[in-house]
Amino acid sequence: MPNALHADLVLKGATILTMDAKDSVAQTVAVKHGRIVGVGTDADVEGLIGRGTHVLDCRGKTIVPGFIDSHTHNTLVGEFRYSFDQLNTAAELNPTLDGLLAKIKERAAGVSPGEWIGGRNYDPNAMREGRWPTRHELDAVAPLNPVLITIRGGHACVANTRALELAGITRDTPDPEGGVIDRDEAGDLTGVLRDVHDIAAKPSWAMWTLS
């Protein structure tokens, strides 16, 4: 009968990044009932090895604690945060479309023609008007610059005409798989794009993360 103090599994001869406060590196980890019961050198964990313990020689391979992806889009957040200075278009700061468009117009006046103007944290449902700005409204305040305003959550955005042209999106462009290019009743582009990752990844749009 296995000893109650012995581990079920011991991984030895590894490079174990413990991620503790000292960033300690260990050699061996012991596991019992799915929980870690010992970490250290081979000698430290030797006493936890019994007749029923499965011992695996990792031959120097690296072991790290489990990483839990809580759907935070860390890479995307870092890209947005450090690529260029985007406007914070949250409704808490800009509750009306007139106020939002005024901020975009002010930004356009301070950048060179052709330079991207980006915005983040937009929530059309939280705006007083309860909607997105249209591409024509964006054109009116930034006629010489591509503009891209991204919804809070990242699954939709609104672009002005210049940005759509750079992406090669026209009224005849079919919806990409899993995405929607919004059109009005006449079939013209509104500027709103929903889950159009394949299109937004085109080289012509890569500029907006590098401006």
C-alpha positions in Angstrom: 0.0 0.0 0.0 1.4 3.4 -0.9 2.6 5.6 2.0 0.3 8.5 2.6 3.3 10.8 2.6 4.6 9.7 -0.7 4.0 11.7 -3.9 2.1 10.2 -6.8 4.4 11.9 -9.3 7.9 13.3 -9.2 9.4 15.3 -12.0 13.2 15.4 -11.5 16.2 16.7 -13.4 14.2 19.6 -14.7 14.7 23.4 -14.9 11.7 24.5 -12.9 10.8 28.2 -13.0 8.9 28.6 -9.7 7.8 32.2 -10.3 8.1 32.9 -6.6 9.2 36.3 -5.2 12.9 35.4 -5.7 12.4 33.9 -9.1 13.9 30.7 -7.7 14.9 27.8 -10.1 14.4 24.3 -8.8 15.3 20.8 -10.1 12.4 18.7 -8.9 8.7 18.9 -8.2 6.5 16.4 -6.4 2.8 16.1 -7.0 0.1 14.3 -4.9 -3.6 14.2 -5.7 -3.1 16.9 -8.4 -1.4 19.3 -6.0 2.3 20.3 -5.7 3.6 19.0 -2.4 7.3 19.6 -2.8 9.7 21.7 -4.9 13.5 21.9 -4.6 16.6 19.9 -5.5 16.5 16.2 -6.2 17.7 15.6 -2.6 15.0 17.9 -1.1 12.2 15.8 -2.7 13.8 12.3 -2.3 11.9 11.6 0.8 8.6 11.9 -1.1 9.4 9.1 -3.5 7.9 5.7 -2.6 7.2 2.4 -4.2 4.1 3.8 -5.8 5.6 7.1 -7.0 6.0 7.6 -10.8 9.3 9.3 -11.3 10.0 11.0 -14.6 13.5 12.3 -15.6 12.9 15.5 -17.5 16.5 15.7 -18.7 16.8 19.4 -18.2 13.5 20.5 -19.8 11.8 23.6 -18.5 8.7 23.4 -16.3 6.6 26.5 -15.4 3.4 27.0 -13.4 0.1 26.8 -15.3 -0.7 30.0 -17.2 -4.4 30.8 -17.2 -5.6 32.9 -20.2 -8.4 35.0 -18.8 -9.1 36.4 -22.3 -7.2 39.6 -21.7 -5.6 40.0 -25.1 -2.3 41.0 -23.5 -0.4 41.3 -26.8 -3.1 43.4 -28.4 -3.3 45.7 -25.3 0.5 46.2 -25.4 0.4 46.9 -29.1 -2.4 49.5 -28.7 -0.8 51.0 -25.6 2.7 51.5 -27.0 2.3 51.7 -30.8 1.0 55.3 -30.9 -1.0 57.8 -28.9 -4.7 56.9 -29.4 -7.6 59.0 -28.2 -9.6 57.6 -25.3 -13.1 57.7 -26.8 -14.9 56.2 -23.7 -18.4 57.6 -23.2 -17.4 58.6 -19.7 -15.1 61.2 -21.2 -17.0 61.9 -24.4 -20.7 61.4 -23.9 -21.8 62.9 -27.2 -20.9 62.4 -30.8 -20.3 66.2 -31.2 -17.8 66.1 -28.4 -16.1 63.0 -29.8 -15.9 64.5 -33.3 -14.5 67.7 -31.9 -11.6 65.7 -30.3 -10.9 63.9 -33.5 -10.9 67.3 -35.4 -8.5 68.7 -32.8 -6.2 65.7 -33.2 -6.3 66.0 -37.0 -5.2 69.6 -36.8 -2.1 68.6 -34.9 -0.9 65.8 -37.1 0.4 65.5 -40.7 -1.9 64.7 -43.6 -2.0 60.9 -44.0 -1.1 60.2 -40.4 -3.4 57.7 -38.7 -5.7 58.8 -36.0 -6.8 56.0 -33.7 -9.3 55.8 -30.9 -10.1 53.1 -28.3 -12.7 52.2 -25.7 -15.6 53.3 -27.8 -19.1 52.1 -26.7 -21.9 53.2 -29.0 -24.6 52.0 -26.6 -23.2 54.3 -23.9 -23.3 57.4 -26.0 -26.1 59.9 -25.7 -27.0 59.3 -29.3 -26.7 55.5 -28.9 -24.8 54.9 -32.1 -21.5 54.9 -34.0 -20.3 58.0 -35.9 -20.6 57.5 -39.6 -17.7 57.4 -41.9 -19.0 60.7 -43.4 -19.0 62.4 -40.0 -15.4 61.2 -39.5 -14.5 62.4 -43.0 -15.8 65.9 -42.2 -13.5 66.3 -39.2 -10.4 64.5 -40.6 -10.6 64.6 -44.4 -6.8 64.1 -44.9 -6.2 61.4 -42.4 -7.3 57.7 -42.0 -9.3 57.3 -38.8 -10.1 54.1 -37.0 -12.1 54.0 -33.7 -12.2 50.7 -31.9 -15.0 49.5 -29.7 -14.4 48.5 -26.1 -13.7 44.8 -26.4 -12.1 45.1 -29.8 -14.6 43.2 -31.9 -15.8 46.1 -33.9 -14.6 49.5 -35.2 -15.6 52.4 -37.4 -13.3 53.8 -40.1 -13.5 56.8 -42.3 -13.4 56.8 -46.0 -9.6 57.2 -46.2 -9.0 54.2 -43.9 -11.5 52.1 -45.9 -9.7 53.0 -49.1 -6.3 51.9 -47.6 -7.9 48.6 -46.6 -9.3 48.1 -50.1 -12.9 47.9 -48.7 -15.6 49.1 -51.1 -19.4 48.7 -51.3 -18.7 45.6 -53.4 -16.4 43.9 -50.9 -18.1 40.7 -49.5 -18.3 40.2 -45.8 -15.4 38.1 -44.6 -16.0 34.8 -42.9 -17.4 35.4 -39.4 -17.5 39.2 -40.0 -19.8 41.9 -41.2 -19.1 45.1 -43.2 -22.0 47.4 -42.3 -24.0 49.0 -45.1 -26.9 51.4 -45.1 -30.2 50.8 -46.9 -28.7 51.9 -50.2 -25.8 49.5 -49.8 -23.2 52.1 -49.1 -20.6 51.6 -46.4 -21.4 53.1 -43.0 -17.8 52.7 -41.9 -18.6 50.1 -39.2 -16.7 46.8 -39.4 -17.5 43.9 -37.1 -15.0 41.1 -36.6 -13.1 41.9 -39.9 -9.8 40.6 -38.6 -8.7 39.2 -42.0 -9.2 42.6 -43.7 -7.8 44.6 -40.9 -4.6 42.5 -41.0 -3.8 43.7 -44.6 -0.4 45.4 -45.0 -2.1 48.7 -45.9 -3.7 48.8 -42.5 -0.6 47.6 -40.6 0.5 51.3 -40.7 -2.0 52.3 -38.1 -0.2 50.3 -35.4 3.1 51.8 -36.5 2.3 55.4 -36.8 
